[in-house]
Amino acid sequence: MTHRALLVTVCGCCLLLVAGWMWLQAELSRPLPNLASDRVFEVKKGDSLIGVLGRASDQGWLPRPKLVSLWAQWNGLDRGIKAGEYTVPAQATATDLLMLLRRGEVISYSVTLPEGITLRQAITRLSQTPKLQSVIADVDDARLRNEVVLDTGLEGWFLPETYRFIAGDSDLDILRRAHQSMLDVLKQEWNERASSAAVASPYEALILASIVERETAVAEERPEIAGVFTRRLRLGMRLQTDPTVIYGLGEEYRGNLTRKHLRDAKNPWNTYQHKGLPPTPIALPGRDSIRAVLHPKEGESLYFVATGDGRHAFAITLEEHNENVRRYQLNRREDYRSTPASN
């Protein structure tokens, strides 16, 4: 081949490469078809890039998925794709899609476990949360017990809070995080406890905090109610709190607590019949209730009764307490409620 022919061949190849490069850039920069509006696209756990792009192609909005995949591999954009849902904006290009996957900008959702619910109620709430996989059947599910290794029951050991998650996460993922959060909070609060606290261990603090949580929804009342229970425990008095009895009744409770229920000594959670703390927590307590039992308010009151507006009246003597009962319980106001009115 002559020098001139070689030069022509090289120039031709260069022109082809330039043309190919320009064509490739045009393809990657062209708005994807059938994307007149934003589209939510899911990357599942364990997906490969070629699999993800193939699904997009099957849905009709990503032509030439193999070409896009090769380009991504050439530029190192195919590694560490985060699972979850992505919002692919209208008029996005193949390059935009690759950068979106590379940045891992997944859509996040949230679920709230309210203070004072039971673990069973928490599992039900999680199972009804859209975009969250339900894998835990009930409180006795072996998968949950394998994740949360305790010498006690599971009740109470999950911090009620708002948790963020992405599509593909499960209720077990949330409960795992909630348990670790409770361990962290309980350890911190226990290490900072006041000498006036009557509980002898973090687990006892968890039990008493769950009772305080169920007794009031008024934040400023928690230390005062914790103070009443602290003094009762120190004096050897029974706690005599309805929520523990109700918890022990389980599905037997139909919304009406009777004298028969209060006299039932076979119910281990009946604090009218048994002294000291019940055997387990009765709900998921929040940080404020845990802090309240570890920093109980000083005072002399030994009794309290609901006033019908979501708050409580406190009393030092039984005579004063009985008067409060007559005032607020025996002659209930028409708009009586157990929780404060919402603003």
C-alpha positions in Angstrom: 0.0 0.0 0.0 1.4 3.4 -1.0 1.9 6.2 1.5 -1.0 8.1 -0.1 -3.3 5.1 0.1 -2.4 4.6 3.8 -3.1 8.2 4.5 -6.4 8.0 2.9 -7.3 4.8 4.8 -6.3 6.4 8.1 -8.2 9.5 7.4 -11.2 7.5 6.5 -11.0 5.5 9.7 -10.7 8.7 11.7 -13.7 10.1 9.9 -15.7 7.0 10.7 -14.6 7.2 14.3 -15.6 10.8 14.6 -18.9 10.1 12.9 -19.5 7.2 15.1 -18.6 9.2 18.2 -20.9 12.0 17.1 -23.7 9.6 16.4 -23.2 7.9 19.8 -23.3 11.3 21.6 -26.4 12.3 19.7 -28.1 9.0 20.7 -27.2 9.4 24.3 -28.3 13.1 24.3 -31.6 12.6 22.5 -34.7 12.8 24.7 -36.0 9.3 25.4 -39.2 8.3 23.6 -42.6 8.0 25.4 -41.4 10.2 28.2 -43.9 13.1 27.9 -44.2 13.1 31.7 -42.2 11.9 34.7 -42.0 8.2 35.1 -41.3 6.2 38.3 -38.9 3.4 37.6 -37.8 0.7 40.1 -34.4 -0.9 40.5 -34.8 -4.1 42.5 -32.2 -5.5 44.9 -29.6 -7.5 43.0 -30.5 -6.0 39.6 -27.6 -5.6 37.1 -27.4 -2.5 34.9 -28.2 -4.5 31.7 -31.2 -6.0 33.4 -32.4 -2.6 34.5 -31.9 -1.1 31.0 -33.6 -4.1 29.5 -36.7 -3.6 31.5 -36.8 0.1 30.4 -36.5 -1.0 26.8 -39.3 -3.6 27.3 -41.5 -0.7 28.6 -40.9 1.2 25.3 -38.9 4.2 26.5 -35.2 3.2 26.1 -34.0 2.2 22.7 -30.7 0.4 22.3 -30.2 -0.7 25.9 -27.1 -2.8 25.1 -25.4 0.3 23.5 -26.3 2.4 26.6 -24.9 -0.4 28.9 -21.6 -0.6 27.0 -21.2 3.2 27.3 -21.9 2.9 31.0 -19.4 0.2 31.4 -16.8 2.1 29.5 -17.3 5.1 31.8 -17.6 3.1 35.0 -21.2 4.0 35.5 -22.4 0.4 35.9 -21.1 -0.2 39.4 -23.0 0.1 42.7 -26.5 0.8 41.5 -28.7 1.5 44.4 -32.0 -0.3 44.7 -35.2 1.7 45.0 -37.5 3.8 42.9 -36.3 6.6 40.7 -38.2 9.5 39.1 -37.1 9.7 35.5 -38.1 13.2 34.4 -39.9 14.0 31.2 -37.6 14.6 28.2 -34.7 12.8 30.0 -31.9 11.4 27.9 -30.0 8.1 28.2 -27.2 10.0 29.8 -29.6 11.6 32.3 -30.8 8.1 33.2 -27.3 6.8 33.8 -26.4 9.7 36.0 -29.6 9.4 37.9 -28.7 5.7 38.7 -25.1 6.6 39.4 -26.1 9.2 42.0 -28.6 6.8 43.6 -31.3 9.5 43.9 -34.1 7.1 45.0 -37.5 8.1 46.1 -37.9 7.7 49.9 -41.1 7.2 51.9 -41.8 7.3 55.6 -43.8 5.4 58.2 -44.6 6.5 61.7 -44.8 4.2 64.7 -46.8 6.3 67.3 -45.8 6.3 70.9 -47.9 4.0 73.0 -48.9 1.4 70.5 -48.1 -2.3 71.1 -45.6 -4.3 69.0 -48.6 -6.2 67.5 -50.1 -2.9 66.4 -46.8 -1.7 65.0 -46.5 -4.9 62.9 -50.0 -4.4 61.6 -49.3 -0.7 60.8 -46.2 -1.7 58.9 -48.0 -4.4 57.0 -50.5 -1.8 55.7 -47.8 0.7 54.6 -47.6 1.1 50.8 -44.3 0.4 49.2 -43.1 -1.6 52.3 -42.8 -5.3 52.0 -44.5 -7.3 54.7 -42.5 -10.4 55.8 -43.3 -10.5 59.5 -46.5 -12.5 60.3 -46.9 -11.6 64.0 -45.0 -10.9 67.2 -44.0 -14.6 67.4 -42.4 -14.7 63.9 -39.1 -16.5 64.1 -37.4 -14.1 61.7 -38.1 -11.2 64.1 -36.8 -13.2 67.1 -33.7 -14.1 65.1 -33.0 -10.5 64.4 -33.8 -9.2 67.9 -32.0 -11.5 70.4 -33.2 -10.8 73.9 -33.6 -12.6 77.2 -37.0 -11.0 77.6 -40.1 -10.8 75.4 -40.1 -8.4 72.4 -42.7 -6.0 73.7 -41.5 -2.4 74.3 -38.1 -2.9 72.6 -38.8 -0.8 69.5 -38.6 3.0 69.5 -41.7 4.7 68.2 -40.5 7.2 65.7 -40.8 8.2 62.0 -38.6 6.0 59.8 -37.6 6.6 56.2 -37.5 3.8 53.7 -37.3 3.0 50.0 -39.3 0.7 47.8 -38.0 -2.9 48.4 -37.4 -2.4 52.1 -39.4 -4.6 54.5 -41.2 -4.3 57.8 -38.3 -6.4 59.3 -35.9 -3.7 58.1 -37.9 -1.0 60.0 -38.2 -3.1 63.1 -34.5 -3.8 63.1 -33.8 -0.1 63.0 -36.4 0.7 65.6 -34.9 -1.9 67.9 -31.4 -0.5 67.5 -32.7 3.0 68.1 -34.4 1.8 71.3 -31.2 0.2 72.5 -29.3 3.5 71.9 -31.9 5.7 73.6 -32.3 3.4 76.6 -28.6 3.2 77.1 -28.1 6.9 76.9 -31.0 7.7 79.2 -30.1 5.0 81.7 -26.5 6.4 81.9 -27.9 9.8 82.7 -30.6 8.7 85.2 -31.3 10.6 88.4 -30.7 9.0 91.8 -34.4 9.4 92.5 -35.4 6.8 89.9 -37.0 3.7 91.5 -36.2 1.3 88.7 -33.3 -1.1 89.1 -32.4 -1.9 85.5 -32.9 -0.5 82.0 -35.6 -3.2 81.4 -37.6 -2.0 84.5 -37.3 1.5 83.1 -38.7 0.3 79.8 -41.6 -1.4 81.6 -42.5 1.7 83.7 -42.0 4.0 80.8 -44.6 2.0 78.8 -47.1 2.5 81.6 -46.4 6.3 81.7 -46.8 6.3 77.9 -50.2 4.7 78.1 -51.4 6.9 81.0 -51.0 10.3 79.4 -50.5 12.0 76.1 -49.6 15.3 77.7 -45.9 15.8 77.6 -45.6 17.9 80.8 -47.5 15.3 82.8 -45.2 12.4 82.2 -42.6 13.3 84.9 -45.4 13.9 87.4 -47.1 10.6 86.7 -43.7 8.9 86.8 -43.2 10.6 90.2 -46.5 9.0 91.5 -45.5 5.6 90.3 -42.0 6.0 91.7 -43.3 6.9 95.2 -45.8 4.0 95.0 -43.0 1.5 94.2 -40.8 2.8 97.0 -43.7 2.6 99.5 -44.7 -0.9 98.4 -48.1 0.3 97.1 -49.7 -1.3 94.1 -49.5 0.8 90.9 -53.2 0.3 90.3 -53.1 1.4 86.7 -55.8 0.4 84.2 -53.6 0.1 81.0 -51.7 -2.8 82.5 -54.9 -4.7 83.2 -56.1 -4.0 79.7 -52.9 -5.2 78.2 -53.1 -8.5 80.1 -56.7 -9.0 78.9 -55.6 -8.9 75.3 -58.4 -9.7 72.9 -60.7 -10.3 75.8 -60.9 -6.6 76.4 -64.0 -5.1 74.6 -63.6 -1.4 75.6 -65.2 -1.7 79.1 -63.0 -2.4 82.1 -65.1 -4.1 84.8 -64.7 -4.9 88.5 -64.3 -8.5 87.6 -61.3 -7.6 85.5 -59.7 -5.6 88.3 -60.2 -8.4 90.7 -58.7 -11.1 88.4 -55.4 -12.1 90.1 -54.7 -14.6 87.3 -53.8 -11.7 85.1 -50.1 -11.2 85.6 -50.4 -7.6 84.4 -53.1 -6.7 86.9 -51.4 -4.1 89.0 -54.5 -3.8 91.2 -53.8 -7.4 92.4 -50.0 -7.6 92.1 -47.4 -5.4 93.7 -44.5 -4.0 91.7 -44.0 -3.8 88.0 -45.8 -6.0 85.5 -43.7 -8.8 83.9 -43.2 -6.9 80.6 -43.7 -3.5 79.0 -47.3 -2.9 77.8 -46.5 -0.7 74.8 -43.7 1.0 72.9 -42.6 4.0 75.0 -41.0 7.1 73.5 -37.8 8.8 74.7 -39.7 11.4 76.8 -41.5 8.7 78.8 -38.2 6.8 79.4 -36.6 10.1 80.5 -39.6 10.8 82.8 -39.2 7.5 84.8 -35.5 8.1 85.1 -36.1 11.7 86.2 -39.4 11.5 88.1 -40.8 14.8 89.4 -40.5 15.3 93.1 -43.6 15.7 95.2 -46.0 14.0 97.5 -48.9 13.0 95.3 -49.8 9.3 95.3 -52.9 9.3 93.2 -54.2 10.8 89.9 -57.4 10.6 87.9 -58.4 11.7 84.4 -60.3 15.0 84.3 -61.9 14.4 81.0 -60.0 16.9 78.9 -57.0 14.6 78.4 -55.3 15.7 81.6 -55.2 14.4 85.2 -55.9 15.7 88.7 -53.3 14.7 91.3 -53.8 14.0 95.0 -51.7 13.4 98.0 -54.3 11.7 100.2 -56.9 9.0 99.4 -59.7 11.4 100.6 -58.6 14.0 98.1 -58.3 11.4 95.4 -61.8 10.1 96.1 -63.2 13.7 95.8 -61.5 14.0 92.4 -63.0 10.7 91.3 -66.5 12.0 92.3 -65.9 15.3 90.5 -64.4 14.0 87.3 -65.4 10.3 86.9 -68.8 9.8 88.6 -70.1 13.1 87.1 -68.4 13.0 83.7 -68.7 16.1 81.5 -70.5 15.7 78.2 -67.4 16.3 76.1 -65.3 13.8 78.2 -62.2 12.6 76.4 -59.1 10.7 77.5 -56.7 12.6 75.2 -56.2 16.4 74.8 -58.1 18.2 72.2 -56.1 18.8 69.0 -55.2 22.3 68.1 
